[in-house]
Amino acid sequence: MRRITNPKHPNADQVGTDVQYRGEMHRITDVGGGCFTLVRLRDGYAQNVRIRDVNDRDKRG
C-alpha cells in the first residue's frame, strides 16, 4: 500500500521562532531536509543553515 501524503518534518514546530545565530536575531521561516531557512530580522536577508548548527548552538547557550 502506498502512502498518499508525506509525513510532517520533525522540526516543523520550530518554524516561526526567533533564534540567535552568529550574534544576530533570525527567524526560522522554512524547514526541509536537513536545513532551516533563516531570515535575519535586521534586514531580511535569508540563508539556508543546517538544522544541527542552529539547534546545537541553542543547547550551548
Secondary structure, DSSP 8 states (H G I E B T S, - for coil): ---SS----TTGGGTT-EEEETTEEEEEEEEETTEEEEEETTT--EEEEEHHHHHHHHHH-
